[in-house]
Amino acid sequence: MIALGADHGGYELKEEIKKYLMQKGYEVKDFGTFSEEPVDYPDMAEKVGEAIISGQCDRGILCCGTGIGISIAANKIHGIRAANCSDSYSARMAKEHNNANVLCLGGRVVGKGLAIMIVEEWLNARFQGERHQRRIDKIAQLEKKY
């Protein structure tokens, strides 16, 4: 199951992504926001992050105005590897090399068509393991240390 979340700046894009995912047969859980009324992106990042860490969802997609704030907030959650991507190549590498479990997008940066291509690339990519796992393990050590 894919967790979705957005603040008001990413609401419209989240809705487009949700529609796309449902048409493709993905199971989604939408944690909000459900309008363009202002909300704080850390709250949305926390909801999606908790859903992933608890095992309720396998991965997540978060949207805010730029994707920056919501990715910073999501990355504060132990075990979340959120990648803010605005191109397909970065999205693929985020999964293949970093095993990113959250994709972040900027609703005021990325158009709907490009966003769907980015989401598709990230969903279809597979973590390559091996030398990349060693690096993921080092990231986890940093989480424990600080």
VMD Tcl script that builds the backbone (N, CA, C; Angstrom):
set m [mol new atoms 438]
animate dup $m
set s [atomselect $m all]
$s set {name element resname resid chain x y z} {
  {N N MET 1 A 0.841 -1.169 0.000}
  {CA C MET 1 A 0.000 0.000 0.000}
  {C C MET 1 A 0.895 1.243 0.000}
  {N N ILE 2 A 0.468 2.242 -0.740}
  {CA C ILE 2 A 1.225 3.484 -0.853}
  {C C ILE 2 A 0.529 4.563 -0.024}
  {N N ALA 3 A 1.286 5.172 0.887}
  {CA C ALA 3 A 0.780 6.277 1.696}
  {C C ALA 3 A 0.961 7.572 0.920}
  {N N LEU 4 A -0.062 8.421 0.947}
  {CA C LEU 4 A 0.011 9.721 0.284}
  {C C LEU 4 A -0.216 10.824 1.307}
  {N N GLY 5 A 0.509 11.931 1.110}
  {CA C GLY 5 A 0.309 13.077 1.976}
  {C C GLY 5 A 0.780 14.336 1.289}
  {N N ALA 6 A 0.189 15.453 1.677}
  {CA C ALA 6 A 0.568 16.737 1.092}
  {C C ALA 6 A 0.127 17.870 2.002}
  {N N ASP 7 A 0.815 18.984 1.860}
  {CA C ASP 7 A 0.290 20.204 2.458}
  {C C ASP 7 A -0.521 20.914 1.379}
  {N N HIS 8 A -0.969 22.106 1.672}
  {CA C HIS 8 A -1.808 22.845 0.722}
  {C C HIS 8 A -1.091 23.134 -0.598}
  {N N GLY 9 A 0.231 23.326 -0.563}
  {CA C GLY 9 A 0.993 23.591 -1.785}
  {C C GLY 9 A 1.132 22.383 -2.690}
  {N N GLY 10 A 0.954 21.201 -2.137}
  {CA C GLY 10 A 1.057 19.973 -2.919}
  {C C GLY 10 A -0.251 19.238 -3.084}
  {N N TYR 11 A -1.331 19.828 -2.566}
  {CA C TYR 11 A -2.639 19.153 -2.586}
  {C C TYR 11 A -3.071 18.745 -3.990}
  {N N GLU 12 A -3.051 19.683 -4.926}
  {CA C GLU 12 A -3.506 19.386 -6.292}
  {C C GLU 12 A -2.689 18.271 -6.928}
  {N N LEU 13 A -1.386 18.316 -6.759}
  {CA C LEU 13 A -0.521 17.294 -7.335}
  {C C LEU 13 A -0.782 15.938 -6.688}
  {N N LYS 14 A -0.969 15.920 -5.376}
  {CA C LYS 14 A -1.289 14.662 -4.686}
  {C C LYS 14 A -2.559 14.043 -5.250}
  {N N GLU 15 A -3.544 14.873 -5.502}
  {CA C GLU 15 A -4.806 14.362 -6.048}
  {C C GLU 15 A -4.599 13.748 -7.434}
  {N N GLU 16 A -3.784 14.358 -8.265}
  {CA C GLU 16 A -3.477 13.804 -9.594}
  {C C GLU 16 A -2.739 12.476 -9.475}
  {N N ILE 17 A -1.778 12.427 -8.569}
  {CA C ILE 17 A -1.010 11.201 -8.355}
  {C C ILE 17 A -1.919 10.097 -7.826}
  {N N LYS 18 A -2.803 10.443 -6.893}
  {CA C LYS 18 A -3.741 9.460 -6.339}
  {C C LYS 18 A -4.620 8.878 -7.442}
  {N N LYS 19 A -5.147 9.729 -8.294}
  {CA C LYS 19 A -5.987 9.283 -9.408}
  {C C LYS 19 A -5.204 8.320 -10.312}
  {N N TYR 20 A -3.984 8.678 -10.641}
  {CA C TYR 20 A -3.134 7.837 -11.488}
  {C C TYR 20 A -2.896 6.467 -10.827}
  {N N LEU 21 A -2.499 6.491 -9.551}
  {CA C LEU 21 A -2.192 5.239 -8.850}
  {C C LEU 21 A -3.406 4.321 -8.788}
  {N N MET 22 A -4.562 4.888 -8.522}
  {CA C MET 22 A -5.778 4.078 -8.433}
  {C C MET 22 A -6.148 3.503 -9.791}
  {N N GLN 23 A -5.962 4.271 -10.859}
  {CA C GLN 23 A -6.223 3.758 -12.213}
  {C C GLN 23 A -5.293 2.608 -12.558}
  {N N LYS 24 A -4.071 2.633 -11.996}
  {CA C LYS 24 A -3.091 1.572 -12.253}
  {C C LYS 24 A -3.276 0.376 -11.316}
  {N N GLY 25 A -4.228 0.448 -10.403}
  {CA C GLY 25 A -4.518 -0.673 -9.521}
  {C C GLY 25 A -3.743 -0.687 -8.214}
  {N N TYR 26 A -3.026 0.379 -7.905}
  {CA C TYR 26 A -2.312 0.451 -6.631}
  {C C TYR 26 A -3.294 0.737 -5.503}
  {N N GLU 27 A -3.009 0.160 -4.348}
  {CA C GLU 27 A -3.771 0.471 -3.150}
  {C C GLU 27 A -3.144 1.713 -2.529}
  {N N VAL 28 A -3.955 2.699 -2.192}
  {CA C VAL 28 A -3.432 3.922 -1.597}
  {C C VAL 28 A -4.177 4.260 -0.308}
  {N N LYS 29 A -3.457 4.907 0.591}
  {CA C LYS 29 A -4.060 5.455 1.806}
  {C C LYS 29 A -3.678 6.929 1.832}
  {N N ASP 30 A -4.669 7.768 1.757}
  {CA C ASP 30 A -4.475 9.211 1.698}
  {C C ASP 30 A -4.568 9.803 3.107}
  {N N PHE 31 A -3.476 10.394 3.565}
  {CA C PHE 31 A -3.415 10.978 4.897}
  {C C PHE 31 A -3.700 12.487 4.879}
  {N N GLY 32 A -4.086 13.008 3.725}
  {CA C GLY 32 A -4.423 14.427 3.628}
  {C C GLY 32 A -3.253 15.239 3.117}
  {N N THR 33 A -3.477 16.432 3.013}
  {CA C THR 33 A -4.612 17.252 3.300}
  {C C THR 33 A -5.690 17.045 2.234}
  {N N PHE 34 A -6.878 17.485 2.531}
  {CA C PHE 34 A -7.999 17.236 1.640}
  {C C PHE 34 A -8.586 18.512 1.051}
  {N N SER 35 A -7.805 19.593 1.107}
  {CA C SER 35 A -8.222 20.864 0.521}
  {C C SER 35 A -6.984 21.758 0.384}
  {N N GLU 36 A -7.196 22.946 -0.117}
  {CA C GLU 36 A -6.100 23.899 -0.246}
  {C C GLU 36 A -5.997 24.833 0.961}
  {N N GLU 37 A -6.730 24.508 2.023}
  {CA C GLU 37 A -6.599 25.272 3.271}
  {C C GLU 37 A -5.206 25.030 3.846}
  {N N PRO 38 A -4.537 26.077 4.334}
  {CA C PRO 38 A -3.171 25.912 4.848}
  {C C PRO 38 A -3.052 24.885 5.976}
  {N N VAL 39 A -2.072 24.008 5.838}
  {CA C VAL 39 A -1.675 23.043 6.865}
  {C C VAL 39 A -0.153 23.011 6.892}
  {N N ASP 40 A 0.404 22.441 7.928}
  {CA C ASP 40 A 1.854 22.389 8.082}
  {C C ASP 40 A 2.411 21.075 7.539}
  {N N TYR 41 A 3.388 21.174 6.633}
  {CA C TYR 41 A 3.939 19.974 5.993}
  {C C TYR 41 A 4.582 18.980 6.962}
  {N N PRO 42 A 5.173 19.404 8.098}
  {CA C PRO 42 A 5.716 18.376 8.998}
  {C C PRO 42 A 4.647 17.411 9.519}
  {N N ASP 43 A 3.431 17.917 9.694}
  {CA C ASP 43 A 2.343 17.049 10.166}
  {C C ASP 43 A 2.011 15.970 9.143}
  {N N MET 44 A 2.015 16.336 7.877}
  {CA C MET 44 A 1.713 15.368 6.815}
  {C C MET 44 A 2.862 14.362 6.671}
  {N N ALA 45 A 4.092 14.844 6.753}
  {CA C ALA 45 A 5.259 13.962 6.671}
  {C C ALA 45 A 5.240 12.948 7.808}
  {N N GLU 46 A 4.859 13.398 8.992}
  {CA C GLU 46 A 4.811 12.494 10.145}
  {C C GLU 46 A 3.771 11.399 9.952}
  {N N LYS 47 A 2.604 11.745 9.458}
  {CA C LYS 47 A 1.550 10.748 9.248}
  {C C LYS 47 A 1.992 9.673 8.265}
  {N N VAL 48 A 2.575 10.099 7.153}
  {CA C VAL 48 A 3.027 9.143 6.136}
  {C C VAL 48 A 4.206 8.325 6.666}
  {N N GLY 49 A 5.149 8.978 7.316}
  {CA C GLY 49 A 6.297 8.272 7.878}
  {C C GLY 49 A 5.891 7.221 8.894}
  {N N GLU 50 A 4.976 7.565 9.775}
  {CA C GLU 50 A 4.496 6.599 10.775}
  {C C GLU 50 A 3.803 5.408 10.118}
  {N N ALA 51 A 3.063 5.661 9.051}
  {CA C ALA 51 A 2.382 4.565 8.352}
  {C C ALA 51 A 3.392 3.588 7.752}
  {N N ILE 52 A 4.503 4.101 7.290}
  {CA C ILE 52 A 5.540 3.236 6.706}
  {C C ILE 52 A 6.287 2.491 7.801}
  {N N ILE 53 A 6.721 3.205 8.812}
  {CA C ILE 53 A 7.485 2.590 9.898}
  {C C ILE 53 A 6.662 1.518 10.621}
  {N N SER 54 A 5.367 1.738 10.768}
  {CA C SER 54 A 4.507 0.776 11.456}
  {C C SER 54 A 4.178 -0.443 10.594}
  {N N GLY 55 A 4.462 -0.347 9.277}
  {CA C GLY 55 A 4.148 -1.449 8.378}
  {C C GLY 55 A 2.762 -1.359 7.767}
  {N N GLN 56 A 2.019 -0.330 8.101}
  {CA C GLN 56 A 0.683 -0.144 7.529}
  {C C GLN 56 A 0.785 0.094 6.019}
  {N N CYS 57 A 1.844 0.781 5.590}
  {CA C CYS 57 A 2.087 1.051 4.171}
  {C C CYS 57 A 3.523 0.665 3.828}
  {N N ASP 58 A 3.755 0.315 2.564}
  {CA C ASP 58 A 5.083 -0.105 2.124}
  {C C ASP 58 A 5.989 1.069 1.787}
  {N N ARG 59 A 5.395 2.122 1.236}
  {CA C ARG 59 A 6.151 3.286 0.781}
  {C C ARG 59 A 5.200 4.469 0.704}
  {N N GLY 60 A 5.771 5.642 0.475}
  {CA C GLY 60 A 4.931 6.827 0.478}
  {C C GLY 60 A 5.336 7.866 -0.545}
  {N N ILE 61 A 4.396 8.725 -0.848}
  {CA C ILE 61 A 4.628 9.871 -1.733}
  {C C ILE 61 A 4.094 11.100 -1.009}
  {N N LEU 62 A 4.950 12.115 -0.908}
  {CA C LEU 62 A 4.607 13.358 -0.235}
  {C C LEU 62 A 4.779 14.530 -1.189}
  {N N CYS 63 A 3.891 15.505 -1.091}
  {CA C CYS 63 A 3.959 16.706 -1.924}
  {C C CYS 63 A 3.793 17.951 -1.065}
  {N N CYS 64 A 4.625 18.944 -1.342}
  {CA C CYS 64 A 4.426 20.277 -0.790}
  {C C CYS 64 A 4.731 21.249 -1.924}
  {N N GLY 65 A 4.893 22.509 -1.650}
  {CA C GLY 65 A 5.125 23.474 -2.720}
  {C C GLY 65 A 6.360 23.172 -3.542}
  {N N THR 66 A 7.471 22.874 -2.861}
  {CA C THR 66 A 8.728 22.580 -3.562}
  {C C THR 66 A 9.185 21.138 -3.395}
  {N N GLY 67 A 8.643 20.434 -2.420}
  {CA C GLY 67 A 9.112 19.093 -2.081}
  {C C GLY 67 A 10.245 19.125 -1.075}
  {N N ILE 68 A 10.814 20.301 -0.840}
  {CA C ILE 68 A 11.981 20.415 0.043}
  {C C ILE 68 A 11.592 20.269 1.509}
  {N N GLY 69 A 10.687 21.107 1.974}
  {CA C GLY 69 A 10.317 21.077 3.389}
  {C C GLY 69 A 9.778 19.742 3.834}
  {N N ILE 70 A 8.922 19.170 3.028}
  {CA C ILE 70 A 8.295 17.903 3.404}
  {C C ILE 70 A 9.311 16.758 3.391}
  {N N SER 71 A 10.326 16.842 2.516}
  {CA C SER 71 A 11.370 15.811 2.509}
  {C C SER 71 A 12.277 15.956 3.724}
  {N N ILE 72 A 12.581 17.188 4.112}
  {CA C ILE 72 A 13.396 17.391 5.314}
  {C C ILE 72 A 12.659 16.838 6.534}
  {N N ALA 73 A 11.374 17.156 6.645}
  {CA C ALA 73 A 10.582 16.671 7.776}
  {C C ALA 73 A 10.509 15.143 7.785}
  {N N ALA 74 A 10.240 14.551 6.642}
  {CA C ALA 74 A 10.131 13.083 6.566}
  {C C ALA 74 A 11.439 12.405 6.953}
  {N N ASN 75 A 12.550 12.992 6.562}
  {CA C ASN 75 A 13.850 12.394 6.865}
  {C C ASN 75 A 14.237 12.477 8.332}
  {N N LYS 76 A 13.476 13.187 9.128}
  {CA C LYS 76 A 13.713 13.224 10.578}
  {C C LYS 76 A 13.153 11.984 11.260}
  {N N ILE 77 A 12.341 11.227 10.549}
  {CA C ILE 77 A 11.729 10.025 11.111}
  {C C ILE 77 A 12.677 8.845 10.889}
  {N N HIS 78 A 13.067 8.235 11.986}
  {CA C HIS 78 A 14.006 7.113 11.960}
  {C C HIS 78 A 13.507 6.019 11.001}
  {N N GLY 79 A 14.324 5.682 10.003}
  {CA C GLY 79 A 13.966 4.635 9.050}
  {C C GLY 79 A 13.368 5.141 7.753}
  {N N ILE 80 A 13.081 6.414 7.685}
  {CA C ILE 80 A 12.559 6.983 6.440}
  {C C ILE 80 A 13.729 7.512 5.614}
  {N N ARG 81 A 13.694 7.175 4.334}
  {CA C ARG 81 A 14.664 7.691 3.367}
  {C C ARG 81 A 13.850 8.374 2.273}
  {N N ALA 82 A 13.639 9.671 2.464}
  {CA C ALA 82 A 12.806 10.456 1.549}
  {C C ALA 82 A 13.694 11.174 0.541}
  {N N ALA 83 A 13.307 11.101 -0.723}
  {CA C ALA 83 A 14.058 11.748 -1.802}
  {C C ALA 83 A 13.161 12.745 -2.519}
  {N N ASN 84 A 13.610 13.982 -2.572}
  {CA C ASN 84 A 12.903 15.031 -3.312}
  {C C ASN 84 A 13.393 14.972 -4.750}
  {N N CYS 85 A 12.530 14.629 -5.673}
  {CA C CYS 85 A 12.932 14.439 -7.072}
  {C C CYS 85 A 12.100 15.318 -7.997}
  {N N SER 86 A 12.775 15.861 -8.990}
  {CA C SER 86 A 12.065 16.645 -10.006}
  {C C SER 86 A 12.390 16.145 -11.407}
  {N N ASP 87 A 12.997 14.938 -11.481}
  {CA C ASP 87 A 13.247 14.308 -12.774}
  {C C ASP 87 A 13.214 12.786 -12.595}
  {N N SER 88 A 12.973 12.090 -13.673}
  {CA C SER 88 A 12.811 10.633 -13.646}
  {C C SER 88 A 14.088 9.901 -13.269}
  {N N TYR 89 A 15.232 10.374 -13.763}
  {CA C TYR 89 A 16.501 9.712 -13.472}
  {C C TYR 89 A 16.783 9.719 -11.969}
  {N N SER 90 A 16.613 10.871 -11.327}
  {CA C SER 90 A 16.841 10.961 -9.887}
  {C C SER 90 A 15.895 10.043 -9.122}
  {N N ALA 91 A 14.654 9.946 -9.567}
  {CA C ALA 91 A 13.684 9.071 -8.915}
  {C C ALA 91 A 14.128 7.613 -9.012}
  {N N ARG 92 A 14.599 7.204 -10.184}
  {CA C ARG 92 A 15.069 5.829 -10.349}
  {C C ARG 92 A 16.284 5.561 -9.467}
  {N N MET 93 A 17.228 6.493 -9.444}
  {CA C MET 93 A 18.431 6.324 -8.624}
  {C C MET 93 A 18.095 6.348 -7.132}
  {N N ALA 94 A 17.102 7.148 -6.757}
  {CA C ALA 94 A 16.697 7.195 -5.349}
  {C C ALA 94 A 16.278 5.815 -4.868}
  {N N LYS 95 A 15.628 5.047 -5.730}
  {CA C LYS 95 A 15.218 3.688 -5.366}
  {C C LYS 95 A 16.366 2.702 -5.548}
  {N N GLU 96 A 17.016 2.724 -6.725}
  {CA C GLU 96 A 18.051 1.732 -7.022}
  {C C GLU 96 A 19.254 1.832 -6.093}
  {N N HIS 97 A 19.696 3.023 -5.763}
  {CA C HIS 97 A 20.913 3.207 -4.969}
  {C C HIS 97 A 20.638 3.511 -3.504}
  {N N ASN 98 A 19.559 4.237 -3.212}
  {CA C ASN 98 A 19.297 4.684 -1.837}
  {C C ASN 98 A 18.116 3.993 -1.185}
  {N N ASN 99 A 17.432 3.151 -1.928}
  {CA C ASN 99 A 16.241 2.449 -1.449}
  {C C ASN 99 A 15.271 3.414 -0.772}
  {N N ALA 100 A 15.048 4.554 -1.409}
  {CA C ALA 100 A 14.144 5.567 -0.874}
  {C C ALA 100 A 12.752 4.978 -0.703}
  {N N ASN 101 A 12.221 5.089 0.503}
  {CA C ASN 101 A 10.875 4.567 0.754}
  {C C ASN 101 A 9.819 5.671 0.705}
  {N N VAL 102 A 10.258 6.908 0.478}
  {CA C VAL 102 A 9.335 8.025 0.292}
  {C C VAL 102 A 9.840 8.884 -0.865}
  {N N LEU 103 A 8.945 9.190 -1.774}
  {CA C LEU 103 A 9.220 10.088 -2.889}
  {C C LEU 103 A 8.549 11.416 -2.584}
  {N N CYS 104 A 9.295 12.507 -2.714}
  {CA C CYS 104 A 8.749 13.844 -2.468}
  {C C CYS 104 A 8.765 14.648 -3.755}
  {N N LEU 105 A 7.704 15.396 -3.961}
  {CA C LEU 105 A 7.547 16.193 -5.175}
  {C C LEU 105 A 7.029 17.584 -4.823}
  {N N GLY 106 A 7.397 18.552 -5.652}
  {CA C GLY 106 A 6.948 19.917 -5.456}
  {C C GLY 106 A 5.804 20.273 -6.377}
  {N N GLY 107 A 4.657 20.553 -5.811}
  {CA C GLY 107 A 3.477 20.898 -6.596}
  {C C GLY 107 A 3.619 22.202 -7.369}
  {N N ARG 108 A 4.516 23.070 -6.920}
  {CA C ARG 108 A 4.743 24.340 -7.607}
  {C C ARG 108 A 5.988 24.288 -8.487}
  {N N VAL 109 A 6.600 23.104 -8.572}
  {CA C VAL 109 A 7.841 22.928 -9.321}
  {C C VAL 109 A 7.663 21.972 -10.489}
  {N N VAL 110 A 6.961 20.873 -10.237}
  {CA C VAL 110 A 6.828 19.795 -11.213}
  {C C VAL 110 A 5.397 19.790 -11.758}
  {N N GLY 111 A 5.259 19.794 -13.065}
  {CA C GLY 111 A 3.939 19.693 -13.684}
  {C C GLY 111 A 3.360 18.298 -13.512}
  {N N LYS 112 A 2.079 18.186 -13.726}
  {CA C LYS 112 A 1.377 16.912 -13.505}
  {C C LYS 112 A 1.907 15.783 -14.379}
  {N N GLY 113 A 2.137 16.063 -15.657}
  {CA C GLY 113 A 2.630 15.015 -16.553}
  {C C GLY 113 A 3.995 14.504 -16.143}
  {N N LEU 114 A 4.901 15.420 -15.826}
  {CA C LEU 114 A 6.237 15.027 -15.381}
  {C C LEU 114 A 6.158 14.294 -14.047}
  {N N ALA 115 A 5.310 14.751 -13.161}
  {CA C ALA 115 A 5.164 14.093 -11.858}
  {C C ALA 115 A 4.764 12.630 -12.027}
  {N N ILE 116 A 3.852 12.357 -12.927}
  {CA C ILE 116 A 3.421 10.975 -13.163}
  {C C ILE 116 A 4.582 10.145 -13.699}
  {N N MET 117 A 5.387 10.713 -14.590}
  {CA C MET 117 A 6.561 9.984 -15.105}
  {C C MET 117 A 7.558 9.705 -13.985}
  {N N ILE 118 A 7.752 10.668 -13.084}
  {CA C ILE 118 A 8.663 10.491 -11.949}
  {C C ILE 118 A 8.151 9.388 -11.031}
  {N N VAL 119 A 6.875 9.437 -10.710}
  {CA C VAL 119 A 6.263 8.417 -9.844}
  {C C VAL 119 A 6.407 7.039 -10.480}
  {N N GLU 120 A 6.110 6.933 -11.747}
  {CA C GLU 120 A 6.195 5.655 -12.458}
  {C C GLU 120 A 7.626 5.102 -12.424}
  {N N GLU 121 A 8.591 5.946 -12.673}
  {CA C GLU 121 A 10.004 5.528 -12.664}
  {C C GLU 121 A 10.392 5.017 -11.280}
  {N N TRP 122 A 9.994 5.741 -10.236}
  {CA C TRP 122 A 10.317 5.355 -8.866}
  {C C TRP 122 A 9.635 4.042 -8.486}
  {N N LEU 123 A 8.385 3.891 -8.857}
  {CA C LEU 123 A 7.651 2.666 -8.528}
  {C C LEU 123 A 8.213 1.441 -9.240}
  {N N ASN 124 A 8.696 1.621 -10.449}
  {CA C ASN 124 A 9.205 0.498 -11.233}
  {C C ASN 124 A 10.656 0.143 -10.942}
  {N N ALA 125 A 11.380 1.035 -10.300}
  {CA C ALA 125 A 12.785 0.781 -9.981}
  {C C ALA 125 A 12.889 -0.212 -8.828}
  {N N ARG 126 A 13.988 -0.928 -8.775}
  {CA C ARG 126 A 14.246 -1.902 -7.717}
  {C C ARG 126 A 15.599 -1.598 -7.069}
  {N N PHE 127 A 15.646 -1.709 -5.745}
  {CA C PHE 127 A 16.889 -1.496 -5.000}
  {C C PHE 127 A 17.928 -2.511 -5.462}
  {N N GLN 128 A 19.136 -2.042 -5.761}
  {CA C GLN 128 A 20.183 -2.906 -6.297}
  {C C GLN 128 A 21.025 -3.587 -5.234}
  {N N GLY 129 A 20.874 -3.208 -3.982}
  {CA C GLY 129 A 21.583 -3.890 -2.896}
  {C C GLY 129 A 23.084 -3.797 -2.993}
  {N N GLU 130 A 23.754 -4.854 -2.581}
  {CA C GLU 130 A 25.208 -4.986 -2.576}
  {C C GLU 130 A 25.888 -3.744 -2.020}
  {N N ARG 131 A 26.725 -3.075 -2.822}
  {CA C ARG 131 A 27.497 -1.930 -2.312}
  {C C ARG 131 A 26.579 -0.826 -1.810}
  {N N HIS 132 A 25.391 -0.741 -2.367}
  {CA C HIS 132 A 24.442 0.279 -1.935}
  {C C HIS 132 A 23.895 -0.026 -0.540}
  {N N GLN 133 A 23.741 -1.305 -0.209}
  {CA C GLN 133 A 23.269 -1.682 1.122}
  {C C GLN 133 A 24.261 -1.233 2.187}
  {N N ARG 134 A 25.539 -1.341 1.890}
  {CA C ARG 134 A 26.576 -0.902 2.829}
  {C C ARG 134 A 26.380 0.580 3.172}
  {N N ARG 135 A 26.022 1.355 2.175}
  {CA C ARG 135 A 25.824 2.790 2.385}
  {C C ARG 135 A 24.536 3.073 3.158}
  {N N ILE 136 A 23.499 2.309 2.859}
  {CA C ILE 136 A 22.244 2.437 3.607}
  {C C ILE 136 A 22.486 2.108 5.081}
  {N N ASP 137 A 23.293 1.074 5.327}
  {CA C ASP 137 A 23.633 0.694 6.703}
  {C C ASP 137 A 24.366 1.824 7.412}
  {N N LYS 138 A 25.221 2.525 6.697}
  {CA C LYS 138 A 25.940 3.657 7.293}
  {C C LYS 138 A 24.989 4.808 7.617}
  {N N ILE 139 A 23.996 5.009 6.776}
  {CA C ILE 139 A 22.981 6.033 7.067}
  {C C ILE 139 A 22.244 5.654 8.348}
  {N N ALA 140 A 21.894 4.375 8.490}
  {CA C ALA 140 A 21.198 3.907 9.689}
  {C C ALA 140 A 22.077 4.099 10.931}
  {N N GLN 141 A 23.382 3.908 10.793}
  {CA C GLN 141 A 24.301 4.151 11.905}
  {C C GLN 141 A 24.314 5.618 12.311}
  {N N LEU 142 A 24.244 6.492 11.332}
  {CA C LEU 142 A 24.168 7.927 11.629}
  {C C LEU 142 A 22.889 8.265 12.392}
  {N N GLU 143 A 21.779 7.625 12.002}
  {CA C GLU 143 A 20.505 7.845 12.703}
  {C C GLU 143 A 20.632 7.455 14.173}
  {N N LYS 144 A 21.314 6.333 14.426}
  {CA C LYS 144 A 21.466 5.866 15.794}
  {C C LYS 144 A 22.428 6.757 16.592}
  {N N LYS 145 A 23.457 7.232 15.918}
  {CA C LYS 145 A 24.487 8.025 16.591}
  {C C LYS 145 A 23.986 9.406 16.996}
  {N N TYR 146 A 23.164 10.026 16.163}
  {CA C TYR 146 A 22.751 11.418 16.443}
  {C C TYR 146 A 21.289 11.489 16.760}
}
mol reanalyze $m
mol bondsrecalc $m
mol representation Tube
mol addrep $m
